[in-house]
Amino acid sequence: AVLVGSQPREVLIAIAAGALGDKDIITTHKIRVIDAYLILRGAGVATTTLTVKNGATAITNAMAASGSDKDLVRAASIDDAQYGIAAGGTLRVTSATGATQPAALVVVTAVRVA
């Protein structure tokens, strides 16, 4: 893929406290995810994780969302076979394993590619 612009863009995905689920963002351009982290905006939930995905397939490892208010948890891995999302594709954050999901802000850094 050809790099269209070298300026990384951050996508801020607000996760509301409540039932486990997916939060989807439809991409307008082809992108490549290069970093991701979450910031807890209240108490975490034991064993809950948040994962950044390309549609249904994980890009990042499952990030622990079980800490304390203000904690920052960075993705420890990015799958280079999945980090490219096509224009019109789905950038997804999935919460899993805990009883509920905590309030959090997931920050995804991506670059646009051709």
trRosetta pair geometry for C-beta under 8 A, 3 or more apart (Angstrom, degrees):
i j d omega theta_ij theta_ji phi_ij phi_ji
1 30 7.3 -143 -145 132 137 135
1 32 7.2 164 78 -51 152 127
1 84 6.9 164 -27 -122 154 138
1 113 4.1 38 149 164 132 130
1 114 6.0 164 -172 64 80 58
2 113 6.7 144 73 -169 40 78
2 114 4.2 -12 63 46 95 121
3 6 6.2 43 158 -78 133 69
3 111 6.7 -22 -139 147 96 131
3 113 6.0 -52 -105 -114 44 77
3 114 7.5 -35 30 4 4 90
4 29 7.7 -92 44 173 159 138
4 112 4.7 -56 58 112 121 101
4 113 6.1 168 -3 -129 94 19
4 114 5.1 124 -62 -47 99 87
5 111 7.1 -158 81 -166 70 87
5 112 5.4 34 37 54 99 111
6 111 7.1 -18 -144 -141 31 129
7 111 7.7 148 79 -126 35 86
8 34 6.6 -91 -120 49 125 133
8 109 5.1 15 172 -176 128 102
8 110 6.8 147 -157 74 81 23
8 111 5.3 -63 -102 -74 66 82
9 31 7.9 -84 54 -128 114 127
9 109 7.3 159 80 -151 36 57
9 110 5.9 -29 64 67 85 76
9 111 7.2 135 14 -100 79 35
9 112 7.2 44 4 -32 124 92
10 107 5.6 -15 -167 -168 114 96
10 108 6.9 145 -157 75 58 44
10 109 5.3 -29 -97 -95 74 70
10 110 8.0 138 -100 19 28 68
11 25 6.3 153 180 113 140 173
11 91 6.6 40 98 118 167 158
11 107 7.4 151 74 -157 50 46
11 108 4.5 -16 57 62 101 100
11 109 7.9 -172 17 -78 72 24
11 110 6.6 13 -8 13 111 114
12 105 6.1 -20 -164 -170 93 106
12 106 7.7 145 -161 76 43 50
12 107 5.9 -13 -104 -104 66 73
13 23 5.6 137 178 113 116 134
13 25 6.4 -109 -97 -35 114 128
13 91 7.9 -143 -68 122 139 109
13 93 5.3 151 121 -10 150 140
13 105 7.2 141 72 -165 48 54
13 106 4.4 -23 66 64 104 100
13 107 7.7 -170 23 -75 76 27
13 108 6.7 34 -6 -3 116 108
14 23 7.9 -155 77 -158 46 158
14 104 8.0 165 -158 89 45 45
14 105 5.8 -25 -104 -108 60 74
15 23 6.0 -127 -98 -21 78 150
15 38 7.8 -13 16 -141 136 118
15 50 6.8 -94 -61 -112 167 139
15 93 6.5 -101 -76 113 116 140
15 95 6.8 121 -159 -55 136 124
15 101 6.0 -91 164 146 119 130
15 102 7.6 61 110 88 116 52
15 103 6.6 164 95 -151 75 36
15 104 4.4 2 56 58 120 84
15 105 7.2 -161 19 -80 82 24
15 106 6.1 65 -25 -15 114 102
16 101 7.9 79 86 92 46 111
16 103 6.2 -14 -148 -108 34 80
17 42 6.5 -31 -64 59 133 146
17 100 6.8 45 -178 142 74 122
17 101 6.6 -161 -136 96 40 67
17 102 5.6 -17 -106 -156 89 35
17 103 4.2 -45 -41 -45 93 82
18 100 6.1 -114 154 -166 15 113
18 101 6.4 -9 61 53 49 89
19 100 6.2 -69 -96 -131 26 83
19 101 7.2 10 103 13 21 95
20 48 7.6 -155 -96 -131 102 104
20 95 4.7 -139 -141 100 73 100
20 96 6.1 88 -161 -97 131 33
20 98 6.9 160 -77 66 115 75
20 100 6.5 -146 -43 -140 72 32
20 101 5.5 124 -99 -36 53 100
21 94 7.6 -109 135 -141 28 62
21 95 6.3 20 41 43 41 101
21 101 7.3 -97 27 -7 69 139
22 92 5.3 -24 -163 -165 110 114
22 93 7.0 148 -157 77 57 47
22 94 5.1 -22 -100 -99 79 76
22 95 7.9 -157 -75 18 34 69
23 92 6.9 147 73 -157 48 60
23 93 4.7 -7 53 56 101 98
23 106 7.8 155 66 30 136 133
24 90 5.2 -36 -152 -157 108 109
24 91 7.3 132 -159 73 55 50
24 92 5.1 -20 -101 -101 72 84
25 90 7.2 132 67 -159 45 57
25 91 4.4 -24 66 66 101 102
25 92 7.5 -170 24 -76 68 39
26 88 6.5 -13 -177 -153 102 40
26 89 7.4 163 -151 84 60 27
26 90 6.1 -35 -99 -97 60 63
26 91 7.8 -175 -87 21 11 78
27 30 7.3 87 130 -98 135 21
27 31 5.5 -130 -148 7 143 116
27 85 5.3 125 -8 119 155 119
27 86 7.4 152 71 93 127 38
27 87 6.1 -119 110 -129 98 37
27 88 6.7 -54 72 4 75 14
27 89 5.2 1 33 58 116 77
27 90 7.5 -149 -3 -79 87 14
27 91 5.7 91 -53 -21 101 105
28 87 6.5 -14 147 -149 29 88
28 88 7.8 48 -124 -61 26 50
29 87 5.2 -29 -141 -100 23 99
29 112 5.0 2 118 -136 138 111
30 84 7.0 4 -178 -174 97 92
30 85 7.0 178 -151 90 53 52
30 86 5.5 -29 -107 -139 89 39
30 87 4.9 -57 -47 -38 68 80
30 89 7.9 64 -113 9 59 120
30 112 6.9 97 78 -162 61 67
30 113 5.3 -74 114 72 105 77
30 114 6.8 99 61 -139 131 11
31 84 7.4 174 92 -148 42 51
31 85 5.2 -4 59 55 87 97
31 91 7.5 -10 63 -68 136 126
31 110 4.2 31 174 160 123 134
31 111 6.7 152 -156 77 75 33
31 112 5.7 -49 -100 -100 72 50
31 113 6.7 125 -130 15 20 84
32 83 5.5 51 -164 130 73 98
32 84 5.1 -23 -100 -96 80 69
32 85 7.7 175 -86 17 31 70
32 110 6.1 159 75 -159 38 84
32 111 5.4 -15 56 58 94 85
32 113 5.2 51 -19 -16 109 129
33 36 6.5 3 180 -45 119 110
33 52 6.5 172 -163 136 158 136
33 54 7.7 -141 1 -66 129 97
33 59 5.2 39 66 171 149 154
33 60 7.8 -96 135 -45 140 94
33 78 6.5 -156 109 -150 99 124
33 83 4.5 -125 54 -158 86 88
33 84 8.0 -142 12 -66 75 25
33 85 7.0 58 -27 -11 99 110
33 91 7.5 139 -71 -127 121 111
33 108 5.9 -52 -132 -173 107 107
33 109 7.3 106 -159 79 61 51
33 110 4.9 -44 -96 -95 50 97
34 78 7.2 45 -149 -165 27 175
34 83 7.3 86 -71 178 44 137
34 109 5.4 -62 67 105 87 97
34 110 6.3 146 8 -111 81 37
34 111 6.2 38 -18 -6 129 97
35 74 7.7 -39 -170 -155 93 102
35 75 7.1 173 -167 42 49 114
35 78 7.5 -79 -89 -60 32 143
35 108 7.5 160 89 -158 56 43
35 109 4.0 13 56 44 99 119
36 52 4.6 -112 -131 -13 168 152
36 59 7.4 104 -12 99 146 115
36 60 5.1 -94 59 -61 137 148
36 63 7.6 -133 118 -38 104 143
36 74 7.5 135 92 -159 50 59
36 75 4.4 50 69 -17 93 132
36 78 7.4 133 13 -91 103 106
36 106 6.8 1 -170 -179 100 95
36 107 6.8 167 -149 88 51 55
36 108 4.8 -5 -105 -108 94 69
36 109 7.0 -150 -68 20 48 72
37 63 7.3 155 -142 -133 44 158
37 72 5.9 19 163 -178 128 91
37 73 6.2 170 -161 86 80 43
37 74 4.2 -36 -100 -103 109 60
37 75 6.4 -122 -77 -6 54 73
37 106 7.5 -180 94 -151 34 57
37 107 5.5 -6 60 56 78 99
38 50 5.4 94 -67 62 153 142
38 63 5.4 148 8 115 120 143
38 65 6.2 -46 113 -95 156 97
38 72 7.3 171 86 -150 45 49
38 73 5.1 -6 55 57 92 94
38 104 4.9 4 -175 174 113 130
38 105 6.8 154 -157 79 62 45
38 106 4.9 -28 -100 -100 85 70
38 107 7.4 172 -92 16 32 72
39 70 7.2 -23 -173 -152 90 33
39 71 7.4 171 -150 87 48 44
39 72 5.3 -15 -100 -100 74 76
39 104 6.4 154 76 -163 46 75
39 105 4.6 -7 55 56 101 98
39 107 7.1 43 -9 -13 102 110
40 43 7.5 -16 168 -173 130 7
40 44 5.4 -64 -120 -68 145 86
40 65 6.6 145 -90 -157 100 75
40 67 5.8 -151 -17 75 153 94
40 68 6.7 150 85 100 149 28
40 69 5.7 -133 116 -121 106 29
40 70 6.5 -34 73 22 89 18
40 71 4.7 31 19 48 121 86
40 72 7.9 -131 10 -67 76 34
40 73 7.7 59 -31 -4 95 105
40 102 6.0 0 -141 117 97 138
40 103 7.4 90 -170 86 60 65
40 104 5.3 -42 -108 -104 45 90
41 69 6.9 9 174 -140 17 81
41 102 7.6 165 51 144 67 95
41 103 4.1 -78 76 122 103 103
41 104 5.8 180 8 -97 90 28
41 105 6.1 83 -42 -18 119 88
42 69 5.3 -16 -133 -96 17 98
42 102 5.8 -157 77 -174 94 103
42 103 4.5 63 18 46 117 112
43 68 6.4 -31 -121 -135 61 51
43 69 6.0 -38 -61 -44 46 86
43 102 6.5 -132 97 -129 50 130
44 48 6.7 -162 178 52 87 112
44 64 7.6 28 -165 149 150 80
44 65 5.2 -179 -143 149 102 55
44 66 4.2 129 137 -167 132 16
44 67 4.5 96 -21 46 145 37
44 68 6.5 -65 0 -51 100 22
44 71 6.9 -23 -45 38 123 137
44 102 5.0 -100 -130 -24 39 160
45 48 4.1 50 79 -8 101 135
45 65 6.5 13 40 110 81 95
45 66 6.1 -76 80 -108 36 67
45 98 4.3 103 118 169 113 152
45 99 6.3 -128 180 48 124 81
45 100 5.4 -145 -119 71 162 73
45 101 6.5 -140 24 -134 143 17
45 102 4.8 -174 -13 -45 93 94
46 66 5.2 64 -119 -142 30 118
46 98 6.1 146 82 -128 48 105
46 99 7.6 38 60 4 86 99
47 66 6.1 73 -15 -82 21 137
47 97 5.0 -114 146 134 97 107
47 98 4.7 157 83 -88 77 75
48 64 7.8 102 83 -163 55 51
48 65 4.5 -56 104 72 100 102
48 66 5.8 148 42 -69 74 81
48 95 6.1 -7 -170 -170 106 101
48 96 7.3 146 -153 74 60 35
48 97 6.0 171 -113 76 34 84
48 98 2.8 -42 -67 -7 83 141
48 99 7.7 -74 -63 33 105 52
48 100 7.2 -40 -83 85 140 41
48 101 5.7 153 -164 -113 142 54
48 102 6.4 154 76 -6 153 90
49 62 3.6 18 169 174 147 107
49 63 6.1 139 -162 64 80 39
49 64 6.0 -44 -103 -95 79 37
49 65 6.1 153 -118 9 21 92
49 95 7.1 160 82 -152 45 53
49 96 5.4 -24 61 63 93 85
49 97 5.4 43 12 29 98 124
49 98 7.4 155 -1 -18 54 97
50 62 7.3 137 59 -161 26 63
50 63 5.1 -31 64 62 81 99
50 65 5.0 74 -15 -44 101 129
50 93 5.7 0 -173 -177 102 103
50 94 7.1 158 -153 78 52 42
50 95 5.5 -24 -96 -95 74 70
50 101 7.4 85 -79 -144 97 115
50 104 6.5 -123 -42 83 157 156
50 106 6.0 -143 151 -86 143 126
51 58 5.2 -50 171 -123 130 102
51 59 7.9 149 168 45 83 65
51 60 5.8 -169 -155 74 66 88
51 61 7.2 -105 -118 130 95 24
51 62 4.8 -45 -70 -101 107 63
51 63 6.9 161 -82 10 48 77
51 93 7.1 158 76 -154 40 55
51 94 5.1 -18 58 58 94 94
51 96 6.9 -1 4 12 113 119
52 58 7.6 90 78 -156 48 63
52 59 4.9 -51 106 59 91 111
52 60 4.4 60 41 9 96 116
52 75 6.8 -55 19 -78 119 142
52 91 7.3 -19 -167 -173 93 85
52 92 7.4 144 -161 83 46 51
52 93 5.8 -26 -98 -98 59 73
52 106 6.8 165 -77 174 99 133
52 108 5.8 137 -129 -100 143 119
53 56 6.4 -33 167 -170 141 9
53 57 5.9 147 -162 75 96 35
53 58 5.3 -58 -102 -99 86 37
53 59 5.8 170 -116 -2 24 85
53 82 7.8 -53 -156 160 55 133
53 90 7.9 -1 103 113 93 94
53 91 7.7 147 78 -165 54 40
53 92 4.2 -26 65 69 104 101
53 93 7.3 169 16 -87 84 23
53 94 5.8 33 -10 -7 131 111
54 57 5.2 -23 65 69 87 94
54 59 5.4 98 -24 -58 89 105
54 82 4.7 -164 19 177 131 91
54 83 7.1 -153 -50 -103 129 15
54 84 7.4 38 -114 75 149 39
54 85 5.0 -156 -129 -89 97 92
54 89 6.7 -12 -164 161 83 133
54 90 7.4 117 -175 78 40 68
54 91 7.3 -25 -106 -105 50 52
54 92 7.6 -170 -72 24 4 93
55 85 7.9 160 -23 -128 78 99
55 89 6.5 -82 -50 -171 94 94
55 90 4.8 92 -91 59 59 109
55 92 6.5 63 -141 -3 8 127
56 92 7.5 16 -78 42 33 157
57 79 7.9 -100 147 80 100 150
57 82 5.1 -139 121 -130 116 134
58 61 7.5 58 168 -98 132 22
58 62 7.7 -57 -131 -56 140 71
58 79 6.4 94 107 0 78 138
58 82 6.8 83 91 96 43 166
59 78 6.0 -5 159 -150 84 75
59 79 5.6 -136 -148 41 39 93
59 82 4.9 -146 -97 109 66 110
59 83 5.2 101 -148 -95 111 64
60 63 6.6 -3 131 -35 131 102
60 75 3.7 -81 -147 -134 127 135
60 76 7.9 108 -172 40 90 52
60 77 6.5 139 -155 80 55 59
60 78 5.8 -26 -94 -97 68 64
60 79 7.6 -134 -63 0 21 84
61 75 6.0 145 39 -160 80 79
61 76 5.1 -22 35 53 142 91
61 77 4.6 77 -31 41 108 98
62 96 6.9 -75 -132 58 127 116
62 97 7.6 64 -177 -3 148 135
63 73 4.7 137 -180 122 108 119
63 74 7.5 -146 -123 107 125 13
63 75 5.8 -77 -68 -87 116 62
63 76 7.9 155 -96 -4 77 82
64 67 6.7 88 121 -30 103 92
64 73 5.7 -147 62 -139 72 155
65 73 7.0 -133 -82 32 53 150
65 95 7.1 -50 34 -130 154 99
65 98 7.3 -97 75 -11 100 146
65 101 6.8 11 106 -153 153 74
65 102 5.4 -167 155 35 110 110
65 104 5.8 -75 -138 -55 123 152
66 98 7.1 174 -85 -85 96 133
67 71 3.6 -5 106 12 141 171
67 73 6.8 165 1 -52 134 117
68 71 5.3 110 58 -34 62 112
75 78 6.2 75 124 -64 135 81
78 83 5.5 44 166 -82 107 131
79 82 4.3 30 97 30 116 108
79 83 6.3 173 81 -40 58 85
80 83 5.7 -35 -122 11 38 120
84 113 7.0 -57 -130 51 104 142
85 89 4.2 -157 178 89 87 139
85 90 7.4 -125 -156 62 124 30
85 91 5.7 -3 -125 -71 176 82
85 110 7.8 -38 31 -140 114 148
86 89 4.2 114 58 -40 71 120
91 108 6.6 176 180 95 133 168
91 110 7.9 -92 -105 -44 144 154
93 106 4.9 151 -108 39 152 167
95 98 7.3 -54 168 40 101 103
95 101 3.7 -19 -167 -92 167 128
98 101 6.8 129 67 -83 122 46
101 104 7.5 -90 165 11 98 111
